[in-house]
Amino acid sequence: MSILASSLVLVATFAGSKSYNSDYQTPIGEAHMHSNGQISRTNRTRVMAMIMAAGLSATMIGGISGCKERKRMGGIQARIQAKKLAHTVPIDGIPITIGQFTAVDIENPSGDVEIRSHSRHEKAYVEFKIRKEQWLRWRMAHQGIEFNPVGDYFTAEYIVPDGSLNQYGTLVVRPTDLSIEGFRPPIDVLISIPRCDGAKVSTSNGRIMITGVTGTLELRNGDEFTKGGDIIIRTGENPVEEVMAYTSKGDVHLVASPENAGVFDISAPRGDARFSSKFGYVDHSMPERGRWTGIWNDGTNAISLHSENGNAEVYVTEQPQFYRP
């Protein structure tokens, strides 16, 4: 029940109560009746004044509460935007906007790398977040070491070849040598872009997540000396071309739409290798322990998925961007 409604109920209850005036022995709140049967003007005016006062008070209280709530929400949104801006890597070069064909080339020594390609992004953004930032703040402060969570840990540049008329280029993201007393913490990177045609990603100790990217994919997570992580690829409306995905430790998932095709080589020597689809047709399928090879939908583009310590699989669905393996 609203404040105004509650106030009106209180007023009506008061108006209908059987309290008596000792001088006149008339119930307060009941109308005095004249000889002609009309309600006395005094009582009617008193009741109307009380209702108007209650309504005005409720309106003022609601207005003040609403202002405080809007101010609080505005402050939270401002802090969120300020934090996001502080954790954004500026991109050198012309802006990457809708209509451009852009490839992404990123190297991250340690941490997640996620690329989201969708037309709802008006331009490209590169954001980062240091893992366990609050814990590092406390630890570094306890040891008397300066820690800057929004430092220049990466550089980003949009390189456009001559003669391209700014219609296509490559977004290159590279780490800097910035560290904390020689230690560089794992840093997660998110790239949001209107259209991504091709991606080359190198990282370790984290996940690689690709959504809506077309073209050629070259993804490497860890090696024989560094720990890898999961690789998740979700295709978009347009099919991918050649794919090479490798992880030293973790699972490799390719979630594809029925429009895709290819020559598949799926290997997981210490796990399971699977191809699952109710769409299209498969030729020359050769499943064996820890490996699956075959040709899907008469494709000629090579798709290689490999996990040294984990599973590797392909799953075909009509809406891959919403599927979570």
TAPE-V164364 format. One record per run of one state. SS is the DSSP state (H for helix, E for strand, - for the rest). FROM is the first residue (numbers start at 1). TO is the last residue. Records with the same first field share a line. If there is no record, write none. Layout:
BEGIN
SS=FROM-TO, FROM-TO
END
This chain:
BEGIN
-=1-2, 16-19, 22-25, 28-32, 34-38, 40-40, 87-87, 89-90, 93-96, 98-100, 108-112, 118-122, 124-124, 131-132, 144-153, 160-167, 176-179, 181-182, 184-186, 194-195, 204-207, 212-213, 222-230, 235-239, 248-251, 257-261, 268-272, 277-281, 289-290, 297-301, 308-311, 317-319, 323-325
H=3-15, 41-86, 133-143, 320-322
E=20-21, 26-27, 33-33, 39-39, 88-88, 91-92, 97-97, 101-107, 113-117, 123-123, 125-130, 154-159, 168-175, 180-180, 183-183, 187-193, 196-203, 208-211, 214-221, 231-234, 240-247, 252-256, 262-267, 273-276, 282-288, 291-296, 302-307, 312-316
END
